[in-house]
């Protein structure tokens, strides 16, 4: 049978999708990219915040309608939304043939086999396997998940209730997977977890991210290494030194600080304060002048006053982040923040969100304009639809989240190659460049 997949949400969820594709492939199913050809449709859902839940539900409903009209015989939903609301979803969307919550991933194939073949026979391959996943992010770039879950217990976040406590993968297993990825031609490794900086604490009694990054850099064939979601309280001098001195590690920190007002940070149950965050940013910039800093913020958290917001706005203006994302606070079932008084009106959230984003756009354009005339190594990934431009990324940009670099197509067969380019122009969050013959 032919199987099509829709993966929603974060890169960590995407890795789960890739492992699920690998599981189907192991059992001789045909994987198709065109959903119109699929006899089985699998939707991996996100249930993190309200907008993500809405997208997941709408996608399932769309696929349910498609099932009624098309060749699809079975509709399967899995992932975070299913973990949170399995009972409600079963009642609301009976068109779905199988719901697989995260806690049942170890029985995934058993359930699928029973659905498709009405069989419960014991199978050699039943659970998701990192080593058998099918990469969906191109031929050069891939994610490397180093841990599951989260133990930080921020009051607004449902991840610990969905994914459970933080569990690090064994060091040796990660290196083994990375070597296999390199062997298969992947040259950009993006290390991910809900909080990469906590890697190893639960398993080894100490953080081992710096050691892991150094060990990954020894693997022949890997050119770029990134790590995403570094919580400020866990960024050590050792980690900064590794990023500074290891040429394979991109000079890029993604630091989700969420806010800067101490009163808001305290209600969020964040483990850092304004002074510590400011000192950390100053230290990183001083140690690594070419560093790219990205952060994510939440506006409209319960009790956020105009003074708190003004403090955040001024901080964004002063901190001069290269990349910045803003979320409007989402009241999530079962989280402590959902019970807090002084919930903020949605119109106020929108106003504050737009104000920060407009400021961030101004800062981004100014900082990108400063890149004009400079040369960078670029990974070319594809072409524009009309073929006029190659599209790539520098060390300054992570896939899907950040900008792109457009280079006029003056030379053939550059997809999936590394080139040097000189920046010539800026378009919103993207750069335009030209090839440098070196």
C-alpha positions as a Markdown table, in Angstrom:
| # | Residue | x | y | z |
|---|---|---|---|---|
| 1 | Unk | 0.0 | 0.0 | 0.0 |
| 2 | Unk | 1.0 | 3.6 | -0.6 |
| 3 | Unk | 1.5 | 5.9 | 2.5 |
| 4 | Unk | 1.6 | 9.7 | 2.6 |
| 5 | Unk | 2.7 | 11.7 | 5.6 |
| 6 | Unk | 1.9 | 15.2 | 6.9 |
| 7 | Unk | 4.2 | 16.4 | 9.7 |
| 8 | Unk | 3.2 | 19.4 | 11.8 |
| 9 | Unk | 5.0 | 21.4 | 14.5 |
| 10 | Unk | 8.6 | 21.4 | 15.5 |
| 11 | Unk | 11.8 | 19.7 | 14.2 |
| 12 | Unk | 11.6 | 17.3 | 17.1 |
| 13 | Unk | 8.2 | 16.2 | 15.8 |
| 14 | Unk | 9.7 | 15.9 | 12.3 |
| 15 | Unk | 12.3 | 13.4 | 13.5 |
| 16 | Unk | 9.4 | 11.3 | 14.9 |
| 17 | Unk | 7.7 | 11.5 | 11.5 |
| 18 | Unk | 10.9 | 10.4 | 9.8 |
| 19 | Unk | 11.2 | 7.4 | 12.1 |
| 20 | Unk | 7.6 | 6.5 | 11.4 |
| 21 | Unk | 8.3 | 6.7 | 7.6 |
| 22 | Unk | 11.2 | 4.3 | 8.2 |
| 23 | Unk | 9.0 | 1.9 | 10.1 |
| 24 | Unk | 6.5 | 1.7 | 7.2 |
| 25 | Unk | 9.4 | 1.4 | 4.7 |
| 26 | Unk | 10.8 | -1.5 | 6.8 |
| 27 | Unk | 7.5 | -3.3 | 6.4 |
| 28 | Unk | 7.6 | -2.9 | 2.6 |
| 29 | Unk | 5.0 | 0.0 | 2.2 |
| 30 | Unk | 5.5 | 2.5 | -0.6 |
| 31 | Unk | 6.1 | 6.1 | 0.6 |
| 32 | Unk | 4.6 | 8.8 | -1.6 |
| 33 | Unk | 5.0 | 12.5 | -1.6 |
| 34 | Unk | 1.7 | 13.2 | -3.4 |
| 35 | Unk | -1.1 | 12.8 | -0.9 |
| 36 | Unk | -3.5 | 12.1 | -3.7 |
| 37 | Unk | -1.8 | 8.8 | -4.3 |
| 38 | Unk | -1.9 | 7.7 | -0.7 |
| 39 | Unk | -4.0 | 4.8 | 0.5 |
| 40 | Unk | -2.9 | 5.5 | 4.1 |
| 41 | Unk | -2.5 | 9.0 | 5.3 |
| 42 | Unk | -0.6 | 9.7 | 8.6 |
| 43 | Unk | -0.8 | 13.1 | 10.3 |
| 44 | Unk | 1.8 | 13.8 | 13.0 |
| 45 | Unk | 0.2 | 16.5 | 15.1 |
| 46 | Unk | 1.4 | 19.3 | 17.3 |
| 47 | Unk | -0.5 | 20.3 | 20.4 |
| 48 | Unk | 1.9 | 22.9 | 21.9 |
| 49 | Unk | -0.2 | 26.1 | 21.7 |
| 50 | Unk | -3.7 | 27.1 | 20.5 |
| 51 | Unk | -2.7 | 28.0 | 16.9 |
| 52 | Unk | -0.8 | 24.7 | 16.5 |
| 53 | Unk | -3.8 | 22.7 | 17.8 |
| 54 | Unk | -6.1 | 24.5 | 15.4 |
| 55 | Unk | -3.8 | 23.7 | 12.5 |
| 56 | Unk | -3.6 | 20.1 | 13.5 |
| 57 | Unk | -7.4 | 19.7 | 13.9 |
| 58 | Unk | -8.0 | 21.5 | 10.6 |
| 59 | Unk | -5.5 | 19.2 | 8.8 |
| 60 | Unk | -7.1 | 16.1 | 10.2 |
| 61 | Unk | -10.5 | 17.3 | 9.1 |
| 62 | Unk | -9.2 | 18.1 | 5.7 |
| 63 | Unk | -7.7 | 14.6 | 5.4 |
| 64 | Unk | -11.0 | 13.1 | 6.7 |
| 65 | Unk | -12.8 | 14.9 | 3.9 |
| 66 | Unk | -10.2 | 13.7 | 1.4 |
| 67 | Unk | -10.6 | 10.1 | 2.7 |
| 68 | Unk | -14.3 | 10.3 | 1.9 |
| 69 | Unk | -13.7 | 11.4 | -1.7 |
| 70 | Unk | -10.3 | 9.9 | -2.6 |
| 71 | Unk | -8.5 | 6.6 | -2.7 |
| 72 | Unk | -7.4 | 6.8 | 1.0 |
| 73 | Unk | -8.6 | 3.8 | 3.0 |
| 74 | Unk | -7.1 | 4.6 | 6.3 |
| 75 | Unk | -6.5 | 7.9 | 8.2 |
| 76 | Unk | -4.0 | 7.8 | 11.1 |
| 77 | Unk | -3.3 | 10.6 | 13.6 |
| 78 | Unk | -0.4 | 10.6 | 16.0 |
| 79 | Unk | 1.7 | 13.0 | 18.0 |
| 80 | Unk | 1.3 | 15.6 | 20.7 |
| 81 | Unk | -2.3 | 16.6 | 20.0 |
| 82 | Unk | -3.4 | 13.0 | 20.2 |
| 83 | Unk | -1.4 | 12.5 | 23.4 |
| 84 | Unk | -3.3 | 15.4 | 25.0 |
| 85 | Unk | -6.8 | 14.9 | 23.7 |
| 86 | Unk | -7.1 | 11.4 | 22.4 |
| 87 | Unk | -10.6 | 10.8 | 24.0 |
| 88 | Unk | -12.0 | 14.1 | 22.8 |
| 89 | Unk | -10.6 | 13.5 | 19.3 |
| 90 | Unk | -12.1 | 10.0 | 19.0 |
| 91 | Unk | -15.5 | 11.5 | 19.7 |
| 92 | Unk | -15.1 | 14.6 | 17.6 |
| 93 | Unk | -13.5 | 13.0 | 14.5 |
| 94 | Unk | -14.7 | 9.4 | 14.0 |
| 95 | Unk | -13.4 | 9.4 | 10.5 |
| 96 | Unk | -9.9 | 8.8 | 11.9 |
| 97 | Unk | -9.3 | 5.1 | 11.9 |
| 98 | Unk | -6.4 | 5.1 | 14.4 |
| 99 | Unk | -5.1 | 7.5 | 17.0 |
| 100 | Unk | -1.6 | 6.8 | 18.3 |
| 101 | Unk | -0.6 | 8.8 | 21.4 |
| 102 | Unk | 3.1 | 9.3 | 22.2 |
| 103 | Unk | 2.9 | 6.8 | 25.1 |
| 104 | Unk | 2.0 | 4.1 | 22.6 |
| 105 | Unk | 4.8 | 4.6 | 20.2 |
| 106 | Unk | 6.4 | 1.4 | 21.4 |
| 107 | Unk | 3.3 | -0.5 | 20.2 |
| 108 | Unk | 2.9 | 1.6 | 17.0 |
| 109 | Unk | 3.3 | -1.2 | 14.4 |
| 110 | Unk | 1.1 | -3.6 | 16.4 |
| 111 | Unk | -1.7 | -1.1 | 16.2 |
| 112 | Unk | -1.1 | -0.4 | 12.5 |
| 113 | Unk | -0.9 | -4.1 | 11.6 |
| 114 | Unk | -4.2 | -4.7 | 13.5 |
| 115 | Unk | -5.9 | -1.8 | 11.6 |
| 116 | Unk | -4.6 | -2.6 | 8.1 |
| 117 | Unk | -4.4 | -6.4 | 8.2 |
| 118 | Unk | -6.6 | -7.2 | 11.1 |
| 119 | Unk | -3.6 | -9.0 | 12.6 |
| 120 | Unk | -1.8 | -8.9 | 16.0 |
| 121 | Unk | 1.1 | -11.1 | 15.0 |
| 122 | Unk | 4.5 | -10.4 | 16.6 |
| 123 | Unk | 6.8 | -8.4 | 14.4 |
| 124 | Unk | 10.5 | -8.0 | 14.3 |
| 125 | Unk | 10.3 | -4.3 | 14.0 |
| 126 | Unk | 7.7 | -2.6 | 16.1 |
| 127 | Unk | 9.1 | 0.6 | 17.6 |
| 128 | Unk | 10.5 | 3.8 | 16.2 |
| 129 | Unk | 14.2 | 3.6 | 15.4 |
| 130 | Unk | 16.6 | 6.6 | 14.9 |
| 131 | Unk | 18.8 | 4.5 | 12.7 |
| 132 | Unk | 16.0 | 3.5 | 10.3 |
| 133 | Unk | 14.4 | 6.9 | 9.8 |
| 134 | Unk | 14.0 | 8.4 | 6.4 |
| 135 | Unk | 15.4 | 11.9 | 6.2 |
| 136 | Unk | 13.0 | 14.4 | 4.6 |
| 137 | Unk | 15.1 | 17.6 | 4.9 |
| 138 | Unk | 17.1 | 17.3 | 1.7 |
| 139 | Unk | 20.3 | 15.5 | 0.9 |
| 140 | Unk | 22.8 | 17.6 | 3.0 |
| 141 | Unk | 20.9 | 18.8 | 6.1 |
| 142 | Unk | 19.4 | 16.7 | 8.9 |
| 143 | Unk | 18.3 | 16.9 | 12.5 |
| 144 | Unk | 19.9 | 14.9 | 15.3 |
| 145 | Unk | 17.7 | 14.6 | 18.3 |
| 146 | Unk | 19.7 | 14.1 | 21.5 |
| 147 | Unk | 16.9 | 13.9 | 24.1 |
| 148 | Unk | 13.2 | 13.5 | 24.7 |
| 149 | Unk | 10.9 | 15.5 | 26.9 |
| 150 | Unk | 11.6 | 18.4 | 29.3 |
| 151 | Unk | 12.0 | 18.9 | 33.0 |
| 152 | Unk | 12.1 | 22.6 | 33.2 |
| 153 | Unk | 8.5 | 23.0 | 34.2 |
| 154 | Unk | 7.9 | 26.5 | 32.8 |
| 155 | Unk | 4.4 | 27.4 | 34.0 |
| 156 | Unk | 3.1 | 28.2 | 30.5 |
| 157 | Unk | 4.4 | 25.1 | 28.8 |
| 158 | Unk | 2.5 | 21.8 | 28.2 |
| 159 | Unk | 5.5 | 19.9 | 26.8 |
| 160 | Unk | 6.4 | 18.1 | 30.1 |
| 161 | Unk | 2.8 | 16.8 | 30.4 |
| 162 | Unk | 2.9 | 15.7 | 26.7 |
| 163 | Unk | 6.4 | 14.4 | 26.3 |
| 164 | Unk | 7.3 | 13.6 | 29.9 |
| 165 | Unk | 10.5 | 14.4 | 31.8 |
| 166 | Unk | 13.8 | 15.1 | 30.1 |
| 167 | Unk | 15.6 | 11.9 | 29.0 |
| 168 | Unk | 19.0 | 12.1 | 27.3 |
| 169 | Unk | 19.9 | 9.6 | 24.6 |
| 170 | Unk | 23.1 | 7.7 | 25.3 |
| 171 | Unk | 26.2 | 9.5 | 24.1 |
| 172 | Unk | 27.5 | 6.6 | 22.1 |
| 173 | Unk | 24.1 | 6.1 | 20.3 |
| 174 | Unk | 24.1 | 9.8 | 19.2 |
| 175 | Unk | 27.6 | 9.5 | 17.8 |
| 176 | Unk | 26.8 | 6.3 | 16.0 |
| 177 | Unk | 23.8 | 7.9 | 14.4 |
| 178 | Unk | 25.8 | 11.0 | 13.4 |
| 179 | Unk | 28.5 | 8.8 | 11.8 |
| 180 | Unk | 25.8 | 7.0 | 9.8 |
| 181 | Unk | 24.3 | 10.3 | 8.7 |
| 182 | Unk | 27.7 | 11.5 | 7.5 |
| 183 | Unk | 28.3 | 8.2 | 5.7 |
| 184 | Unk | 25.0 | 8.8 | 3.9 |
| 185 | Unk | 26.2 | 12.3 | 2.7 |
| 186 | Unk | 24.7 | 14.6 | 5.3 |
| 187 | Unk | 27.0 | 17.5 | 5.9 |
| 188 | Unk | 24.9 | 19.8 | 8.1 |
| 189 | Unk | 23.9 | 18.4 | 11.5 |
| 190 | Unk | 21.4 | 20.3 | 13.6 |
| 191 | Unk | 21.4 | 19.1 | 17.2 |
| 192 | Unk | 17.9 | 19.4 | 18.8 |
| 193 | Unk | 16.1 | 18.8 | 22.0 |
| 194 | Unk | 13.6 | 20.8 | 24.0 |
| 195 | Unk | 16.7 | 22.1 | 25.9 |
| 196 | Unk | 20.0 | 21.0 | 24.4 |
| 197 | Unk | 22.0 | 22.6 | 27.2 |
| 198 | Unk | 20.6 | 20.1 | 29.7 |
| 199 | Unk | 21.9 | 17.2 | 27.7 |
| 200 | Unk | 23.5 | 14.5 | 29.9 |
| 201 | Unk | 22.5 | 15.8 | 33.3 |
| 202 | Unk | 19.9 | 13.1 | 33.8 |
| 203 | Unk | 22.0 | 10.3 | 32.4 |
| 204 | Unk | 25.5 | 11.2 | 33.5 |
| 205 | Unk | 25.0 | 13.6 | 36.3 |
| 206 | Unk | 26.6 | 16.5 | 34.4 |
| 207 | Unk | 25.9 | 18.5 | 31.2 |
| 208 | Unk | 27.8 | 17.0 | 28.2 |
| 209 | Unk | 26.7 | 19.2 | 25.3 |
| 210 | Unk | 30.2 | 20.8 | 24.8 |
| 211 | Unk | 31.8 | 17.3 | 24.8 |
| 212 | Unk | 29.1 | 16.0 | 22.4 |
| 213 | Unk | 29.7 | 18.9 | 20.0 |
| 214 | Unk | 33.4 | 18.4 | 20.0 |
| 215 | Unk | 33.0 | 14.7 | 19.3 |
| 216 | Unk | 30.6 | 15.3 | 16.5 |
| 217 | Unk | 33.1 | 17.7 | 14.9 |
| 218 | Unk | 35.6 | 14.8 | 14.6 |
| 219 | Unk | 33.3 | 13.0 | 12.2 |
| 220 | Unk | 34.7 | 13.2 | 8.7 |
| 221 | Unk | 32.3 | 14.7 | 6.2 |
| 222 | Unk | 30.4 | 16.9 | 8.6 |
| 223 | Unk | 30.9 | 20.6 | 7.7 |
| 224 | Unk | 28.4 | 22.5 | 9.8 |
| 225 | Unk | 27.1 | 21.6 | 13.3 |
| 226 | Unk | 24.3 | 23.6 | 14.9 |
| 227 | Unk | 22.5 | 23.2 | 18.2 |
| 228 | Unk | 19.1 | 24.7 | 18.9 |
| 229 | Unk | 17.3 | 25.8 | 22.1 |
| 230 | Unk | 20.0 | 26.7 | 24.5 |
| 231 | Unk | 18.4 | 27.9 | 27.8 |
| 232 | Unk | 20.3 | 30.9 | 29.2 |
| 233 | Unk | 20.9 | 29.5 | 32.7 |
| 234 | Unk | 22.7 | 26.5 | 31.2 |
| 235 | Unk | 25.0 | 28.2 | 28.8 |
| 236 | Unk | 28.4 | 27.7 | 30.3 |
| 237 | Unk | 31.8 | 29.3 | 29.6 |
| 238 | Unk | 32.8 | 25.8 | 28.3 |
| 239 | Unk | 30.0 | 25.8 | 25.7 |
| 240 | Unk | 30.9 | 29.4 | 24.6 |
| 241 | Unk | 34.5 | 28.3 | 24.2 |
| 242 | Unk | 33.5 | 25.3 | 22.1 |
| 243 | Unk | 31.4 | 27.4 | 19.8 |
| 244 | Unk | 34.2 | 30.1 | 19.6 |
| 245 | Unk | 37.1 | 27.7 | 18.9 |
| 246 | Unk | 35.6 | 24.9 | 16.8 |
| 247 | Unk | 35.4 | 25.8 | 13.1 |
| 248 | Unk | 32.7 | 23.2 | 12.3 |
| 249 | Unk | 30.3 | 24.6 | 14.9 |
| 250 | Unk | 28.2 | 27.5 | 13.5 |
| 251 | Unk | 28.6 | 30.7 | 15.4 |
| 252 | Unk | 24.9 | 30.7 | 16.2 |
| 253 | Unk | 23.0 | 30.7 | 19.5 |
| 254 | Unk | 19.3 | 30.1 | 19.7 |
| 255 | Unk | 18.4 | 31.3 | 23.3 |
| 256 | Unk | 14.7 | 31.3 | 24.2 |
| 257 | Unk | 14.6 | 33.9 | 27.0 |
| 258 | Unk | 10.8 | 34.4 | 26.7 |
| 259 | Unk | 10.8 | 37.7 | 28.7 |
| 260 | Unk | 13.1 | 40.1 | 30.5 |
| 261 | Unk | 11.0 | 41.5 | 33.3 |
| 262 | Unk | 12.0 | 39.7 | 36.5 |
| 263 | Unk | 8.4 | 39.6 | 37.8 |
| 264 | Unk | 7.2 | 37.9 | 34.6 |
| 265 | Unk | 10.2 | 35.6 | 34.5 |
| 266 | Unk | 9.4 | 34.5 | 38.1 |
| 267 | Unk | 5.7 | 33.8 | 37.2 |
| 268 | Unk | 6.9 | 31.8 | 34.2 |
| 269 | Unk | 9.2 | 29.8 | 36.5 |
| 270 | Unk | 12.1 | 30.6 | 34.4 |
| 271 | Unk | 15.5 | 29.9 | 35.9 |
| 272 | Unk | 17.3 | 33.1 | 34.9 |
| 273 | Unk | 16.8 | 36.8 | 35.6 |
| 274 | Unk | 17.3 | 40.1 | 33.7 |
| 275 | Unk | 20.8 | 40.7 | 35.0 |
| 276 | Unk | 22.0 | 37.2 | 34.1 |
| 277 | Unk | 20.5 | 37.3 | 30.6 |
| 278 | Unk | 22.0 | 40.7 | 29.9 |
| 279 | Unk | 25.4 | 39.6 | 31.1 |
| 280 | Unk | 25.2 | 36.4 | 29.1 |
| 281 | Unk | 24.4 | 38.2 | 25.8 |
| 282 | Unk | 27.2 | 40.7 | 26.5 |
| 283 | Unk | 29.7 | 37.8 | 27.1 |
| 284 | Unk | 28.7 | 35.9 | 24.0 |
| 285 | Unk | 29.0 | 38.9 | 21.8 |
| 286 | Unk | 32.4 | 39.8 | 23.3 |
| 287 | Unk | 33.8 | 36.3 | 22.9 |
| 288 | Unk | 32.4 | 35.7 | 19.5 |
| 289 | Unk | 32.0 | 39.0 | 17.6 |
| 290 | Unk | 30.6 | 37.3 | 14.4 |
| 291 | Unk | 27.9 | 35.4 | 16.4 |
| 292 | Unk | 24.3 | 35.3 | 15.3 |
| 293 | Unk | 21.9 | 35.5 | 18.3 |
| 294 | Unk | 18.3 | 34.3 | 18.0 |
| 295 | Unk | 15.6 | 34.4 | 20.7 |
| 296 | Unk | 12.0 | 33.8 | 21.2 |
| 297 | Unk | 9.6 | 35.8 | 23.4 |
| 298 | Unk | 6.1 | 35.6 | 24.9 |
| 299 | Unk | 3.9 | 38.6 | 25.2 |
| 300 | Unk | 0.6 | 38.8 | 27.0 |
| 301 | Unk | 1.6 | 36.5 | 29.8 |
| 302 | Unk | -0.8 | 36.7 | 32.7 |
| 303 | Unk | -0.1 | 39.8 | 34.8 |
| 304 | Unk | 2.2 | 41.4 | 32.2 |
| 305 | Unk | 1.8 | 45.1 | 32.8 |
| 306 | Unk | 2.4 | 48.0 | 30.5 |
| 307 | Unk | 5.6 | 48.6 | 32.4 |
| 308 | Unk | 6.7 | 45.0 | 32.0 |
| 309 | Unk | 6.1 | 45.2 | 28.2 |
| 310 | Unk | 7.9 | 48.5 | 27.9 |
| 311 | Unk | 10.9 | 46.9 | 29.7 |
| 312 | Unk | 10.8 | 44.0 | 27.2 |
| 313 | Unk | 10.5 | 46.4 | 24.2 |
| 314 | Unk | 13.4 | 48.5 | 25.3 |
| 315 | Unk | 15.5 | 45.4 | 26.0 |
| 316 | Unk | 14.8 | 44.1 | 22.4 |
| 317 | Unk | 15.9 | 47.5 | 21.1 |
| 318 | Unk | 19.1 | 47.4 | 23.1 |
| 319 | Unk | 20.0 | 43.7 | 22.8 |
| 320 | Unk | 20.0 | 43.9 | 19.0 |
| 321 | Unk | 19.1 | 40.3 | 18.3 |
| 322 | Unk | 19.8 | 39.1 | 14.8 |
| 323 | Unk | 16.8 | 36.9 | 14.7 |
| 324 | Unk | 13.7 | 37.1 | 16.9 |
| 325 | Unk | 10.3 | 35.3 | 17.2 |
| 326 | Unk | 7.4 | 36.3 | 19.3 |
| 327 | Unk | 4.5 | 34.2 | 20.6 |
| 328 | Unk | 1.3 | 35.5 | 22.0 |
| 329 | Unk | 0.7 | 33.7 | 25.3 |
| 330 | Unk | -1.6 | 30.7 | 24.8 |
| 331 | Unk | -3.6 | 29.5 | 27.8 |
| 332 | Unk | -2.9 | 25.8 | 27.9 |
| 333 | Unk | -5.0 | 23.2 | 29.7 |
| 334 | Unk | -3.3 | 21.7 | 32.7 |
| 335 | Unk | -0.5 | 24.3 | 33.0 |
| 336 | Unk | -0.1 | 26.4 | 36.1 |
| 337 | Unk | -0.2 | 29.6 | 34.1 |
| 338 | Unk | -3.7 | 28.8 | 32.9 |
| 339 | Unk | -4.9 | 29.3 | 36.5 |
| 340 | Unk | -3.1 | 32.6 | 37.1 |
| 341 | Unk | -5.2 | 35.8 | 37.6 |
| 342 | Unk | -4.9 | 38.9 | 35.3 |
| 343 | Unk | -5.2 | 37.0 | 32.0 |
| 344 | Unk | -4.4 | 39.5 | 29.2 |
| 345 | Unk | -7.0 | 40.5 | 26.6 |
| 346 | Unk | -6.3 | 39.0 | 23.2 |
| 347 | Unk | -6.4 | 42.5 | 21.6 |
| 348 | Unk | -3.6 | 43.6 | 23.9 |
| 349 | Unk | -1.6 | 40.5 | 23.0 |
| 350 | Unk | -1.9 | 41.3 | 19.3 |
| 351 | Unk | -0.9 | 44.9 | 19.9 |
| 352 | Unk | 2.2 | 43.9 | 21.9 |
| 353 | Unk | 3.1 | 41.2 | 19.5 |
| 354 | Unk | 2.9 | 43.5 | 16.5 |
| 355 | Unk | 5.0 | 46.2 | 18.3 |
| 356 | Unk | 7.8 | 43.8 | 19.0 |
| 357 | Unk | 7.8 | 42.2 | 15.5 |
| 358 | Unk | 7.9 | 45.6 | 13.8 |
| 359 | Unk | 10.9 | 46.6 | 16.0 |
| 360 | Unk | 12.6 | 43.2 | 15.3 |
| 361 | Unk | 12.0 | 43.7 | 11.5 |
| 362 | Unk | 13.7 | 47.1 | 11.6 |
| 363 | Unk | 16.7 | 45.7 | 13.6 |
| 364 | Unk | 16.9 | 42.7 | 11.2 |
| 365 | Unk | 17.0 | 44.8 | 8.1 |
| 366 | Unk | 19.7 | 47.1 | 9.6 |
| 367 | Unk | 21.9 | 44.1 | 10.6 |
| 368 | Unk | 21.4 | 42.4 | 7.3 |
| 369 | Unk | 22.3 | 45.6 | 5.4 |
| 370 | Unk | 25.6 | 45.6 | 7.3 |
| 371 | Unk | 26.4 | 42.2 | 5.6 |
| 372 | Unk | 26.5 | 43.8 | 2.1 |
| 373 | Unk | 29.9 | 43.5 | 0.6 |
| 374 | Unk | 30.9 | 40.6 | 2.8 |
| 375 | Unk | 31.6 | 37.1 | 1.7 |
| 376 | Unk | 30.2 | 33.9 | 3.2 |
| 377 | Unk | 30.2 | 30.2 | 2.6 |
| 378 | Unk | 26.8 | 29.1 | 1.4 |
| 379 | Unk | 25.0 | 25.8 | 1.2 |
| 380 | Unk | 23.0 | 25.8 | -2.0 |
| 381 | Unk | 19.8 | 23.8 | -1.5 |
| 382 | Unk | 17.6 | 24.4 | -4.6 |
| 383 | Unk | 16.4 | 26.9 | -7.2 |
| 384 | Unk | 13.5 | 29.3 | -7.4 |
| 385 | Unk | 10.5 | 28.0 | -9.5 |
| 386 | Unk | 11.5 | 30.1 | -12.5 |
| 387 | Unk | 15.1 | 28.9 | -12.3 |
| 388 | Unk | 16.5 | 32.4 | -12.1 |
| 389 | Unk | 18.1 | 32.1 | -8.7 |
| 390 | Unk | 19.8 | 29.5 | -6.6 |
| 391 | Unk | 18.5 | 29.4 | -3.0 |
| 392 | Unk | 20.9 | 28.7 | -0.1 |
| 393 | Unk | 21.8 | 29.5 | 3.5 |
| 394 | Unk | 24.9 | 30.7 | 5.4 |
| 395 | Unk | 25.9 | 29.9 | 8.9 |
| 396 | Unk | 23.6 | 32.7 | 9.9 |
| 397 | Unk | 20.3 | 30.9 | 9.0 |
| 398 | Unk | 18.6 | 27.7 | 10.2 |
| 399 | Unk | 16.1 | 25.9 | 7.9 |
| 400 | Unk | 12.5 | 27.1 | 7.9 |
| 401 | Unk | 13.0 | 29.6 | 10.7 |
| 402 | Unk | 15.5 | 32.2 | 9.3 |
| 403 | Unk | 16.1 | 33.9 | 6.0 |
| 404 | Unk | 17.5 | 32.7 | 2.7 |
| 405 | Unk | 20.2 | 33.8 | 0.3 |
| 406 | Unk | 19.3 | 34.2 | -3.4 |
| 407 | Unk | 22.1 | 34.0 | -6.0 |
| 408 | Unk | 21.5 | 34.6 | -9.7 |
| 409 | Unk | 21.7 | 31.4 | -11.7 |
| 410 | Unk | 24.8 | 31.9 | -13.8 |
| 411 | Unk | 26.3 | 28.5 | -13.4 |
| 412 | Unk | 24.7 | 25.0 | -13.7 |
| 413 | Unk | 24.5 | 22.1 | -11.2 |
| 414 | Unk | 25.1 | 24.0 | -8.0 |
| 415 | Unk | 22.3 | 22.3 | -5.9 |
| 416 | Unk | 23.6 | 20.6 | -2.8 |
| 417 | Unk | 27.0 | 22.1 | -3.1 |
| 418 | Unk | 29.0 | 24.6 | -1.1 |
| 419 | Unk | 30.0 | 27.9 | -2.7 |
| 420 | Unk | 31.3 | 31.3 | -1.7 |
| 421 | Unk | 29.0 | 34.3 | -2.2 |
| 422 | Unk | 29.3 | 38.1 | -1.8 |
| 423 | Unk | 26.2 | 39.9 | -0.4 |
| 424 | Unk | 24.9 | 42.5 | -2.7 |
| 425 | Unk | 21.4 | 43.4 | -1.5 |
| 426 | Unk | 18.7 | 42.8 | 1.2 |
| 427 | Unk | 15.0 | 41.9 | 0.7 |
| 428 | Unk | 13.0 | 41.8 | 3.9 |
| 429 | Unk | 14.6 | 39.0 | 6.0 |
| 430 | Unk | 16.5 | 37.5 | 3.0 |
| 431 | Unk | 19.8 | 38.3 | 1.4 |
| 432 | Unk | 20.8 | 38.5 | -2.3 |
| 433 | Unk | 24.4 | 37.7 | -3.4 |
| 434 | Unk | 26.6 | 36.8 | -6.2 |
| 435 | Unk | 29.0 | 33.9 | -6.7 |
| 436 | Unk | 32.6 | 34.4 | -5.9 |
| 437 | Unk | 35.1 | 32.5 | -8.0 |
| 438 | Unk | 37.4 | 30.9 | -5.4 |
